[in-house]
Amino acid sequence: MNMSQDKISMPSSMAGLTRYFDDYKSKIELKPEHVIVLIIVVIIIEVILNWQGAVWFGLQ
């Protein structure tokens, strides 16, 4: 028996692929650029607070 005759062909659109992005649409959508800028701002705030936060909040 030939191996090529034993193969089961499936439609390419339903061959085990699941698309989750059609199921749920978030009310808040951020572009990747905005996420990167937000991360950089948080890092800068943390560096400033580690450097001067104790003086500003009277912990020294």
CHARMM-style PDB file with segment names, atoms N, HN, CA, C and O in Angstrom:
ATOM      1  N   MET     1       0.847  -1.176   0.000  1.00  0.00      PROA
ATOM      2  CA  MET     1       0.000   0.000   0.000  1.00  0.00      PROA
ATOM      3  C   MET     1       0.896   1.244   0.000  1.00  0.00      PROA
ATOM      4  O   MET     1       1.928   1.273   0.670  1.00  0.00      PROA
ATOM      5  N   ASN     2       0.510   2.223  -0.723  1.00  0.00      PROA
ATOM      6  HN  ASN     2      -0.328   2.199  -1.268  1.00  0.00      PROA
ATOM      7  CA  ASN     2       1.303   3.433  -0.870  1.00  0.00      PROA
ATOM      8  C   ASN     2       1.032   4.389   0.302  1.00  0.00      PROA
ATOM      9  O   ASN     2      -0.116   4.565   0.710  1.00  0.00      PROA
ATOM     10  N   MET     3       2.099   5.008   0.843  1.00  0.00      PROA
ATOM     11  HN  MET     3       3.032   4.866   0.512  1.00  0.00      PROA
ATOM     12  CA  MET     3       1.968   5.921   1.985  1.00  0.00      PROA
ATOM     13  C   MET     3       1.182   7.170   1.617  1.00  0.00      PROA
ATOM     14  O   MET     3       0.475   7.724   2.458  1.00  0.00      PROA
ATOM     15  N   SER     4       1.295   7.618   0.377  1.00  0.00      PROA
ATOM     16  HN  SER     4       1.870   7.168  -0.306  1.00  0.00      PROA
ATOM     17  CA  SER     4       0.601   8.844  -0.003  1.00  0.00      PROA
ATOM     18  C   SER     4      -0.906   8.647  -0.045  1.00  0.00      PROA
ATOM     19  O   SER     4      -1.647   9.623   0.071  1.00  0.00      PROA
ATOM     20  N   GLN     5      -1.373   7.446  -0.203  1.00  0.00      PROA
ATOM     21  HN  GLN     5      -0.771   6.653  -0.298  1.00  0.00      PROA
ATOM     22  CA  GLN     5      -2.808   7.186  -0.219  1.00  0.00      PROA
ATOM     23  C   GLN     5      -3.381   7.118   1.196  1.00  0.00      PROA
ATOM     24  O   GLN     5      -4.590   7.274   1.370  1.00  0.00      PROA
ATOM     25  N   ASP     6      -2.542   6.887   2.212  1.00  0.00      PROA
ATOM     26  HN  ASP     6      -1.560   6.759   2.070  1.00  0.00      PROA
ATOM     27  CA  ASP     6      -3.003   6.784   3.594  1.00  0.00      PROA
ATOM     28  C   ASP     6      -3.203   8.137   4.264  1.00  0.00      PROA
ATOM     29  O   ASP     6      -3.831   8.210   5.320  1.00  0.00      PROA
ATOM     30  N   LYS     7      -2.687   9.195   3.681  1.00  0.00      PROA
ATOM     31  HN  LYS     7      -2.177   9.135   2.823  1.00  0.00      PROA
ATOM     32  CA  LYS     7      -2.769  10.515   4.314  1.00  0.00      PROA
ATOM     33  C   LYS     7      -4.195  11.038   4.286  1.00  0.00      PROA
ATOM     34  O   LYS     7      -4.924  10.867   3.308  1.00  0.00      PROA
ATOM     35  N   ILE     8      -4.569  11.671   5.367  1.00  0.00      PROA
ATOM     36  HN  ILE     8      -3.977  11.810   6.161  1.00  0.00      PROA
ATOM     37  CA  ILE     8      -5.879  12.299   5.461  1.00  0.00      PROA
ATOM     38  C   ILE     8      -5.684  13.783   5.211  1.00  0.00      PROA
ATOM     39  O   ILE     8      -4.861  14.421   5.868  1.00  0.00      PROA
ATOM     40  N   SER     9      -6.419  14.327   4.286  1.00  0.00      PROA
ATOM     41  HN  SER     9      -7.087  13.808   3.752  1.00  0.00      PROA
ATOM     42  CA  SER     9      -6.282  15.755   4.005  1.00  0.00      PROA
ATOM     43  C   SER     9      -7.403  16.502   4.715  1.00  0.00      PROA
ATOM     44  O   SER     9      -8.561  16.083   4.718  1.00  0.00      PROA
ATOM     45  N   MET    10      -7.018  17.622   5.315  1.00  0.00      PROA
ATOM     46  HN  MET    10      -6.078  17.962   5.313  1.00  0.00      PROA
ATOM     47  CA  MET    10      -7.973  18.456   6.028  1.00  0.00      PROA
ATOM     48  C   MET    10      -7.995  19.821   5.357  1.00  0.00      PROA
ATOM     49  O   MET    10      -7.018  20.224   4.727  1.00  0.00      PROA
ATOM     50  N   PRO    11      -9.091  20.517   5.490  1.00  0.00      PROA
ATOM     51  CA  PRO    11      -9.093  21.887   4.970  1.00  0.00      PROA
ATOM     52  C   PRO    11      -8.036  22.716   5.699  1.00  0.00      PROA
ATOM     53  O   PRO    11      -7.883  22.596   6.915  1.00  0.00      PROA
ATOM     54  N   SER    12      -7.324  23.538   4.978  1.00  0.00      PROA
ATOM     55  HN  SER    12      -7.448  23.636   3.990  1.00  0.00      PROA
ATOM     56  CA  SER    12      -6.216  24.285   5.581  1.00  0.00      PROA
ATOM     57  C   SER    12      -6.696  25.297   6.616  1.00  0.00      PROA
ATOM     58  O   SER    12      -5.929  25.673   7.502  1.00  0.00      PROA
ATOM     59  N   SER    13      -7.927  25.738   6.526  1.00  0.00      PROA
ATOM     60  HN  SER    13      -8.550  25.432   5.806  1.00  0.00      PROA
ATOM     61  CA  SER    13      -8.401  26.738   7.482  1.00  0.00      PROA
ATOM     62  C   SER    13      -8.746  26.136   8.842  1.00  0.00      PROA
ATOM     63  O   SER    13      -8.825  26.876   9.823  1.00  0.00      PROA
ATOM     64  N   MET    14      -8.951  24.848   8.935  1.00  0.00      PROA
ATOM     65  HN  MET    14      -8.886  24.247   8.138  1.00  0.00      PROA
ATOM     66  CA  MET    14      -9.353  24.236  10.199  1.00  0.00      PROA
ATOM     67  C   MET    14      -8.393  23.140  10.652  1.00  0.00      PROA
ATOM     68  O   MET    14      -8.792  22.264  11.419  1.00  0.00      PROA
ATOM     69  N   ALA    15      -7.182  23.162  10.216  1.00  0.00      PROA
ATOM     70  HN  ALA    15      -6.858  23.874   9.593  1.00  0.00      PROA
ATOM     71  CA  ALA    15      -6.225  22.102  10.527  1.00  0.00      PROA
ATOM     72  C   ALA    15      -5.573  22.321  11.887  1.00  0.00      PROA
ATOM     73  O   ALA    15      -4.348  22.404  11.971  1.00  0.00      PROA
ATOM     74  N   GLY    16      -6.365  22.416  12.952  1.00  0.00      PROA
ATOM     75  HN  GLY    16      -7.360  22.349  12.883  1.00  0.00      PROA
ATOM     76  CA  GLY    16      -5.827  22.547  14.295  1.00  0.00      PROA
ATOM     77  C   GLY    16      -5.448  23.961  14.683  1.00  0.00      PROA
ATOM     78  O   GLY    16      -4.867  24.162  15.750  1.00  0.00      PROA
ATOM     79  N   LEU    17      -5.750  24.928  13.872  1.00  0.00      PROA
ATOM     80  HN  LEU    17      -6.222  24.765  13.006  1.00  0.00      PROA
ATOM     81  CA  LEU    17      -5.402  26.310  14.187  1.00  0.00      PROA
ATOM     82  C   LEU    17      -6.578  26.965  14.901  1.00  0.00      PROA
ATOM     83  O   LEU    17      -7.721  26.868  14.455  1.00  0.00      PROA
ATOM     84  N   THR    18      -6.290  27.623  15.997  1.00  0.00      PROA
ATOM     85  HN  THR    18      -5.361  27.702  16.359  1.00  0.00      PROA
ATOM     86  CA  THR    18      -7.321  28.325  16.747  1.00  0.00      PROA
ATOM     87  C   THR    18      -6.962  29.795  16.789  1.00  0.00      PROA
ATOM     88  O   THR    18      -5.833  30.159  17.120  1.00  0.00      PROA
ATOM     89  N   ARG    19      -7.908  30.625  16.457  1.00  0.00      PROA
ATOM     90  HN  ARG    19      -8.825  30.330  16.189  1.00  0.00      PROA
ATOM     91  CA  ARG    19      -7.660  32.062  16.473  1.00  0.00      PROA
ATOM     92  C   ARG    19      -8.408  32.667  17.657  1.00  0.00      PROA
ATOM     93  O   ARG    19      -9.633  32.789  17.637  1.00  0.00      PROA
ATOM     94  N   TYR    20      -7.661  33.041  18.679  1.00  0.00      PROA
ATOM     95  HN  TYR    20      -6.666  32.942  18.695  1.00  0.00      PROA
ATOM     96  CA  TYR    20      -8.275  33.574  19.888  1.00  0.00      PROA
ATOM     97  C   TYR    20      -8.607  35.055  19.777  1.00  0.00      PROA
ATOM     98  O   TYR    20      -9.474  35.549  20.499  1.00  0.00      PROA
ATOM     99  N   PHE    21      -7.936  35.765  18.890  1.00  0.00      PROA
ATOM    100  HN  PHE    21      -7.232  35.364  18.303  1.00  0.00      PROA
ATOM    101  CA  PHE    21      -8.140  37.207  18.837  1.00  0.00      PROA
ATOM    102  C   PHE    21      -9.523  37.567  18.293  1.00  0.00      PROA
ATOM    103  O   PHE    21      -9.967  38.700  18.476  1.00  0.00      PROA
ATOM    104  N   ASP    22     -10.200  36.659  17.644  1.00  0.00      PROA
ATOM    105  HN  ASP    22      -9.839  35.738  17.495  1.00  0.00      PROA
ATOM    106  CA  ASP    22     -11.556  36.927  17.191  1.00  0.00      PROA
ATOM    107  C   ASP    22     -12.573  36.755  18.314  1.00  0.00      PROA
ATOM    108  O   ASP    22     -13.667  37.317  18.252  1.00  0.00      PROA
ATOM    109  N   ASP    23     -12.222  35.985  19.338  1.00  0.00      PROA
ATOM    110  HN  ASP    23     -11.334  35.528  19.388  1.00  0.00      PROA
ATOM    111  CA  ASP    23     -13.161  35.685  20.408  1.00  0.00      PROA
ATOM    112  C   ASP    23     -13.338  36.838  21.383  1.00  0.00      PROA
ATOM    113  O   ASP    23     -14.440  37.047  21.891  1.00  0.00      PROA
ATOM    114  N   TYR    24     -12.286  37.583  21.653  1.00  0.00      PROA
ATOM    115  HN  TYR    24     -11.391  37.413  21.241  1.00  0.00      PROA
ATOM    116  CA  TYR    24     -12.331  38.597  22.700  1.00  0.00      PROA
ATOM    117  C   TYR    24     -11.672  39.869  22.192  1.00  0.00      PROA
ATOM    118  O   TYR    24     -10.564  39.830  21.657  1.00  0.00      PROA
ATOM    119  N   LYS    25     -12.346  40.983  22.358  1.00  0.00      PROA
ATOM    120  HN  LYS    25     -13.246  41.014  22.792  1.00  0.00      PROA
ATOM    121  CA  LYS    25     -11.788  42.271  21.959  1.00  0.00      PROA
ATOM    122  C   LYS    25     -11.754  43.155  23.198  1.00  0.00      PROA
ATOM    123  O   LYS    25     -12.794  43.446  23.788  1.00  0.00      PROA
ATOM    124  N   SER    26     -10.561  43.582  23.590  1.00  0.00      PROA
ATOM    125  HN  SER    26      -9.715  43.346  23.110  1.00  0.00      PROA
ATOM    126  CA  SER    26     -10.390  44.390  24.790  1.00  0.00      PROA
ATOM    127  C   SER    26     -10.865  45.817  24.540  1.00  0.00      PROA
ATOM    128  O   SER    26     -10.795  46.323  23.419  1.00  0.00      PROA
ATOM    129  N   LYS    27     -11.347  46.453  25.598  1.00  0.00      PROA
ATOM    130  HN  LYS    27     -11.404  46.043  26.508  1.00  0.00      PROA
ATOM    131  CA  LYS    27     -11.749  47.851  25.489  1.00  0.00      PROA
ATOM    132  C   LYS    27     -10.535  48.767  25.466  1.00  0.00      PROA
ATOM    133  O   LYS    27     -10.597  49.871  24.924  1.00  0.00      PROA
ATOM    134  N   ILE    28      -9.434  48.315  26.049  1.00  0.00      PROA
ATOM    135  HN  ILE    28      -9.383  47.419  26.489  1.00  0.00      PROA
ATOM    136  CA  ILE    28      -8.196  49.095  26.088  1.00  0.00      PROA
ATOM    137  C   ILE    28      -7.204  48.447  25.138  1.00  0.00      PROA
ATOM    138  O   ILE    28      -6.820  47.292  25.320  1.00  0.00      PROA
ATOM    139  N   GLU    29      -6.796  49.191  24.133  1.00  0.00      PROA
ATOM    140  HN  GLU    29      -7.109  50.130  23.986  1.00  0.00      PROA
ATOM    141  CA  GLU    29      -5.806  48.677  23.193  1.00  0.00      PROA
ATOM    142  C   GLU    29      -4.622  49.632  23.166  1.00  0.00      PROA
ATOM    143  O   GLU    29      -4.787  50.835  22.961  1.00  0.00      PROA
ATOM    144  N   LEU    30      -3.440  49.094  23.370  1.00  0.00      PROA
ATOM    145  HN  LEU    30      -3.305  48.117  23.536  1.00  0.00      PROA
ATOM    146  CA  LEU    30      -2.222  49.892  23.367  1.00  0.00      PROA
ATOM    147  C   LEU    30      -1.332  49.453  22.222  1.00  0.00      PROA
ATOM    148  O   LEU    30      -1.210  48.264  21.927  1.00  0.00      PROA
ATOM    149  N   LYS    31      -0.718  50.425  21.589  1.00  0.00      PROA
ATOM    150  HN  LYS    31      -0.817  51.391  21.830  1.00  0.00      PROA
ATOM    151  CA  LYS    31       0.268  50.104  20.563  1.00  0.00      PROA
ATOM    152  C   LYS    31       1.550  49.653  21.260  1.00  0.00      PROA
ATOM    153  O   LYS    31       1.802  50.052  22.397  1.00  0.00      PROA
ATOM    154  N   PRO    32       2.358  48.835  20.601  1.00  0.00      PROA
ATOM    155  CA  PRO    32       3.627  48.399  21.204  1.00  0.00      PROA
ATOM    156  C   PRO    32       4.542  49.564  21.561  1.00  0.00      PROA
ATOM    157  O   PRO    32       5.284  49.489  22.541  1.00  0.00      PROA
ATOM    158  N   GLU    33       4.499  50.633  20.784  1.00  0.00      PROA
ATOM    159  HN  GLU    33       3.896  50.694  19.988  1.00  0.00      PROA
ATOM    160  CA  GLU    33       5.336  51.803  21.080  1.00  0.00      PROA
ATOM    161  C   GLU    33       4.940  52.428  22.409  1.00  0.00      PROA
ATOM    162  O   GLU    33       5.802  52.860  23.175  1.00  0.00      PROA
ATOM    163  N   HSD    34       3.643  52.479  22.685  1.00  0.00      PROA
ATOM    164  HN  HSD    34       2.943  52.128  22.063  1.00  0.00      PROA
ATOM    165  CA  HSD    34       3.176  53.064  23.944  1.00  0.00      PROA
ATOM    166  C   HSD    34       3.597  52.213  25.139  1.00  0.00      PROA
ATOM    167  O   HSD    34       3.927  52.750  26.197  1.00  0.00      PROA
ATOM    168  N   VAL    35       3.588  50.905  24.980  1.00  0.00      PROA
ATOM    169  HN  VAL    35       3.320  50.469  24.121  1.00  0.00      PROA
ATOM    170  CA  VAL    35       4.015  50.020  26.063  1.00  0.00      PROA
ATOM    171  C   VAL    35       5.495  50.222  26.357  1.00  0.00      PROA
ATOM    172  O   VAL    35       5.892  50.263  27.522  1.00  0.00      PROA
ATOM    173  N   ILE    36       6.316  50.347  25.321  1.00  0.00      PROA
ATOM    174  HN  ILE    36       5.993  50.314  24.375  1.00  0.00      PROA
ATOM    175  CA  ILE    36       7.754  50.559  25.509  1.00  0.00      PROA
ATOM    176  C   ILE    36       8.014  51.887  26.202  1.00  0.00      PROA
ATOM    177  O   ILE    36       8.850  51.959  27.103  1.00  0.00      PROA
ATOM    178  N   VAL    37       7.307  52.945  25.796  1.00  0.00      PROA
ATOM    179  HN  VAL    37       6.628  52.887  25.065  1.00  0.00      PROA
ATOM    180  CA  VAL    37       7.476  54.259  26.436  1.00  0.00      PROA
ATOM    181  C   VAL    37       7.044  54.185  27.897  1.00  0.00      PROA
ATOM    182  O   VAL    37       7.706  54.760  28.762  1.00  0.00      PROA
ATOM    183  N   LEU    38       5.958  53.497  28.184  1.00  0.00      PROA
ATOM    184  HN  LEU    38       5.420  53.030  27.482  1.00  0.00      PROA
ATOM    185  CA  LEU    38       5.493  53.356  29.566  1.00  0.00      PROA
ATOM    186  C   LEU    38       6.514  52.619  30.423  1.00  0.00      PROA
ATOM    187  O   LEU    38       6.748  53.002  31.569  1.00  0.00      PROA
ATOM    188  N   ILE    39       7.120  51.574  29.886  1.00  0.00      PROA
ATOM    189  HN  ILE    39       6.930  51.263  28.955  1.00  0.00      PROA
ATOM    190  CA  ILE    39       8.145  50.828  30.619  1.00  0.00      PROA
ATOM    191  C   ILE    39       9.353  51.710  30.897  1.00  0.00      PROA
ATOM    192  O   ILE    39       9.898  51.684  32.000  1.00  0.00      PROA
ATOM    193  N   ILE    40       9.778  52.492  29.903  1.00  0.00      PROA
ATOM    194  HN  ILE    40       9.335  52.513  29.007  1.00  0.00      PROA
ATOM    195  CA  ILE    40      10.927  53.387  30.089  1.00  0.00      PROA
ATOM    196  C   ILE    40      10.619  54.433  31.157  1.00  0.00      PROA
ATOM    197  O   ILE    40      11.479  54.745  31.980  1.00  0.00      PROA
ATOM    198  N   VAL    41       9.404  54.978  31.153  1.00  0.00      PROA
ATOM    199  HN  VAL    41       8.705  54.725  30.484  1.00  0.00      PROA
ATOM    200  CA  VAL    41       9.023  55.978  32.161  1.00  0.00      PROA
ATOM    201  C   VAL    41       9.039  55.361  33.557  1.00  0.00      PROA
ATOM    202  O   VAL    41       9.512  55.994  34.501  1.00  0.00      PROA
ATOM    203  N   VAL    42       8.533  54.144  33.704  1.00  0.00      PROA
ATOM    204  HN  VAL    42       8.149  53.630  32.937  1.00  0.00      PROA
ATOM    205  CA  VAL    42       8.541  53.476  35.012  1.00  0.00      PROA
ATOM    206  C   VAL    42       9.969  53.225  35.479  1.00  0.00      PROA
ATOM    207  O   VAL    42      10.270  53.401  36.660  1.00  0.00      PROA
ATOM    208  N   ILE    43      10.850  52.819  34.576  1.00  0.00      PROA
ATOM    209  HN  ILE    43      10.605  52.676  33.617  1.00  0.00      PROA
ATOM    210  CA  ILE    43      12.255  52.592  34.939  1.00  0.00      PROA
ATOM    211  C   ILE    43      12.907  53.889  35.385  1.00  0.00      PROA
ATOM    212  O   ILE    43      13.648  53.899  36.368  1.00  0.00      PROA
ATOM    213  N   ILE    44      12.646  54.981  34.684  1.00  0.00      PROA
ATOM    214  HN  ILE    44      12.044  54.973  33.885  1.00  0.00      PROA
ATOM    215  CA  ILE    44      13.228  56.279  35.061  1.00  0.00      PROA
ATOM    216  C   ILE    44      12.713  56.709  36.432  1.00  0.00      PROA
ATOM    217  O   ILE    44      13.486  57.203  37.252  1.00  0.00      PROA
ATOM    218  N   ILE    45      11.422  56.528  36.691  1.00  0.00      PROA
ATOM    219  HN  ILE    45      10.794  56.126  36.024  1.00  0.00      PROA
ATOM    220  CA  ILE    45      10.867  56.886  38.002  1.00  0.00      PROA
ATOM    221  C   ILE    45      11.502  56.047  39.102  1.00  0.00      PROA
ATOM    222  O   ILE    45      11.811  56.572  40.171  1.00  0.00      PROA
ATOM    223  N   GLU    46      11.701  54.762  38.863  1.00  0.00      PROA
ATOM    224  HN  GLU    46      11.449  54.335  37.994  1.00  0.00      PROA
ATOM    225  CA  GLU    46      12.339  53.912  39.873  1.00  0.00      PROA
ATOM    226  C   GLU    46      13.777  54.328  40.139  1.00  0.00      PROA
ATOM    227  O   GLU    46      14.212  54.333  41.291  1.00  0.00      PROA
ATOM    228  N   VAL    47      14.517  54.674  39.103  1.00  0.00      PROA
ATOM    229  HN  VAL    47      14.163  54.670  38.168  1.00  0.00      PROA
ATOM    230  CA  VAL    47      15.909  55.105  39.287  1.00  0.00      PROA
ATOM    231  C   VAL    47      15.955  56.398  40.087  1.00  0.00      PROA
ATOM    232  O   VAL    47      16.781  56.537  40.989  1.00  0.00      PROA
ATOM    233  N   ILE    48      15.079  57.345  39.769  1.00  0.00      PROA
ATOM    234  HN  ILE    48      14.408  57.232  39.037  1.00  0.00      PROA
ATOM    235  CA  ILE    48      15.056  58.618  40.498  1.00  0.00      PROA
ATOM    236  C   ILE    48      14.664  58.392  41.959  1.00  0.00      PROA
ATOM    237  O   ILE    48      15.255  58.995  42.855  1.00  0.00      PROA
ATOM    238  N   LEU    49      13.673  57.529  42.209  1.00  0.00      PROA
ATOM    239  HN  LEU    49      13.193  57.039  41.482  1.00  0.00      PROA
ATOM    240  CA  LEU    49      13.269  57.276  43.593  1.00  0.00      PROA
ATOM    241  C   LEU    49      14.353  56.553  44.382  1.00  0.00      PROA
ATOM    242  O   LEU    49      14.529  56.826  45.569  1.00  0.00      PROA
ATOM    243  N   ASN    50      15.078  55.643  43.753  1.00  0.00      PROA
ATOM    244  HN  ASN    50      14.934  55.421  42.788  1.00  0.00      PROA
ATOM    245  CA  ASN    50      16.186  54.986  44.450  1.00  0.00      PROA
ATOM    246  C   ASN    50      17.319  55.960  44.728  1.00  0.00      PROA
ATOM    247  O   ASN    50      18.046  55.800  45.708  1.00  0.00      PROA
ATOM    248  N   TRP    51      17.476  56.952  43.891  1.00  0.00      PROA
ATOM    249  HN  TRP    51      16.886  57.082  43.095  1.00  0.00      PROA
ATOM    250  CA  TRP    51      18.567  57.905  44.022  1.00  0.00      PROA
ATOM    251  C   TRP    51      18.221  59.013  45.021  1.00  0.00      PROA
ATOM    252  O   TRP    51      19.052  59.361  45.860  1.00  0.00      PROA
ATOM    253  N   GLN    52      17.014  59.568  44.945  1.00  0.00      PROA
ATOM    254  HN  GLN    52      16.339  59.285  44.264  1.00  0.00      PROA
ATOM    255  CA  GLN    52      16.646  60.729  45.760  1.00  0.00      PROA
ATOM    256  C   GLN    52      15.416  60.513  46.634  1.00  0.00      PROA
ATOM    257  O   GLN    52      15.061  61.401  47.409  1.00  0.00      PROA
ATOM    258  N   GLY    53      14.763  59.375  46.535  1.00  0.00      PROA
ATOM    259  HN  GLY    53      15.051  58.653  45.906  1.00  0.00      PROA
ATOM    260  CA  GLY    53      13.497  59.167  47.240  1.00  0.00      PROA
ATOM    261  C   GLY    53      13.605  59.256  48.742  1.00  0.00      PROA
ATOM    262  O   GLY    53      12.712  59.802  49.389  1.00  0.00      PROA
ATOM    263  N   ALA    54      14.671  58.736  49.314  1.00  0.00      PROA
ATOM    264  HN  ALA    54      15.396  58.293  48.789  1.00  0.00      PROA
ATOM    265  CA  ALA    54      14.834  58.766  50.771  1.00  0.00      PROA
ATOM    266  C   ALA    54      14.938  60.198  51.275  1.00  0.00      PROA
ATOM    267  O   ALA    54      14.392  60.528  52.327  1.00  0.00      PROA
ATOM    268  N   VAL    55      15.625  61.038  50.542  1.00  0.00      PROA
ATOM    269  HN  VAL    55      16.069  60.770  49.686  1.00  0.00      PROA
ATOM    270  CA  VAL    55      15.759  62.446  50.935  1.00  0.00      PROA
ATOM    271  C   VAL    55      14.416  63.154  50.794  1.00  0.00      PROA
ATOM    272  O   VAL    55      14.026  63.922  51.673  1.00  0.00      PROA
ATOM    273  N   TRP    56      13.715  62.905  49.709  1.00  0.00      PROA
ATOM    274  HN  TRP    56      14.032  62.281  48.994  1.00  0.00      PROA
ATOM    275  CA  TRP    56      12.444  63.575  49.460  1.00  0.00      PROA
ATOM    276  C   TRP    56      11.381  63.196  50.480  1.00  0.00      PROA
ATOM    277  O   TRP    56      10.576  64.041  50.872  1.00  0.00      PROA
ATOM    278  N   PHE    57      11.364  61.953  50.913  1.00  0.00      PROA
ATOM    279  HN  PHE    57      12.018  61.267  50.595  1.00  0.00      PROA
ATOM    280  CA  PHE    57      10.324  61.496  51.825  1.00  0.00      PROA
ATOM    281  C   PHE    57      10.780  61.467  53.281  1.00  0.00      PROA
ATOM    282  O   PHE    57      10.073  60.931  54.134  1.00  0.00      PROA
ATOM    283  N   GLY    58      11.936  62.029  53.578  1.00  0.00      PROA
ATOM    284  HN  GLY    58      12.511  62.464  52.886  1.00  0.00      PROA
ATOM    285  CA  GLY    58      12.423  62.162  54.942  1.00  0.00      PROA
ATOM    286  C   GLY    58      12.771  60.851  55.613  1.00  0.00      PROA
ATOM    287  O   GLY    58      12.536  60.693  56.811  1.00  0.00      PROA
ATOM    288  N   LEU    59      13.319  59.921  54.879  1.00  0.00      PROA
ATOM    289  HN  LEU    59      13.509  60.050  53.906  1.00  0.00      PROA
ATOM    290  CA  LEU    59      13.682  58.627  55.446  1.00  0.00      PROA
ATOM    291  C   LEU    59      15.149  58.561  55.847  1.00  0.00      PROA
ATOM    292  O   LEU    59      15.613  57.523  56.320  1.00  0.00      PROA
ATOM    293  N   GLN    60      15.875  59.637  55.666  1.00  0.00      PROA
ATOM    294  HN  GLN    60      15.498  60.480  55.281  1.00  0.00      PROA
ATOM    295  CA  GLN    60      17.290  59.639  56.043  1.00  0.00      PROA
ATOM    296  C   GLN    60      17.524  60.466  57.264  1.00  0.00      PROA
ATOM    297  OT1 GLN    60      18.660  60.580  57.725  1.00  0.00      PROA
TER     298      GLN     60
END
